[in-house]
Amino acid sequence: MTRERLEQLFDTTQSTRGGDGAFKGLTILAQYFDVNKTDIIVAAEHDEIYSVDVDDLLKSGISELDVQSLAENGWGIDTELDCLYHIV
């Protein structure tokens, strides 16, 4: 997947934000990374959590369906930090 396609999926997928979207997203991300070697939550600030770097996500081979699921659960791309984020 390209960065452009990843951004398009996040931009065009409607967030339903029901339930625990943060947990659901972290569960999806944990499927693509070795959690013993990679931090899935890399930082937190007040009401936001920050996760994996966009380039690392692309290298992980994440599927379009899982990107859509992340977006549906309220995840997005923080363009300043170039990583995924979720408002909790």
MOHU-V332610 format. One record per residue. RES is the residue in one small letter. PHI is phi in whole degrees, -180 to 180 (999 if undefined). PSI is psi as a letter, one per 30 degrees, with the letter a starting at -180 (999 if undefined). OMEGA is omega in whole degrees, 0 to 359 (999 if undefined). Layout:
res:phi:psi:omega
RES:PHI:PSI:OMEGA
RES:PHI:PSI:OMEGA
This chain:
res:phi:psi:omega
m:999:k:178
t:-92:l:176
r:-61:e:181
e:-61:e:179
r:-67:e:178
l:-59:e:180
e:-63:e:178
q:-62:e:180
l:-62:e:178
f:-66:e:182
d:-72:f:188
t:-105:f:181
t:-92:k:181
q:-73:k:177
s:-82:k:176
t:-96:f:174
r:43:g:175
g:-86:k:177
g:72:a:184
d:-99:i:182
g:-62:e:179
a:-63:e:180
f:-64:e:180
k:-60:e:179
g:-66:e:179
l:-63:e:178
t:-65:e:177
i:-63:e:182
l:-62:e:181
a:-64:f:177
q:-72:f:186
y:-106:f:183
f:-133:k:173
d:-79:j:186
v:-68:f:174
n:-83:f:181
k:-119:f:185
t:-128:k:174
d:-77:k:178
i:-83:e:170
i:-103:j:183
v:-102:f:178
a:-166:l:176
a:-143:k:180
e:-146:j:179
h:50:d:183
d:-122:g:178
e:-125:k:170
i:-113:k:180
y:-116:k:185
s:-123:b:191
v:-63:l:176
d:-65:k:182
v:-59:e:180
d:-62:e:178
d:-65:e:177
l:-62:e:179
l:-64:e:179
k:-67:f:183
s:-71:f:181
g:83:g:181
i:-55:k:182
s:-83:l:176
e:-62:e:179
l:-61:e:179
d:-71:e:175
v:-64:e:177
q:-62:e:178
s:-63:e:176
l:-60:e:181
a:-62:e:178
e:-61:f:181
n:-94:g:172
g:90:g:178
w:-83:l:178
g:-153:a:178
i:-105:k:172
d:-83:j:186
t:-71:f:178
e:-73:e:182
l:-95:f:180
d:59:h:178
c:-145:l:176
l:-81:l:177
y:-145:l:176
h:-147:k:175
i:-88:k:183
v:-100:999:999
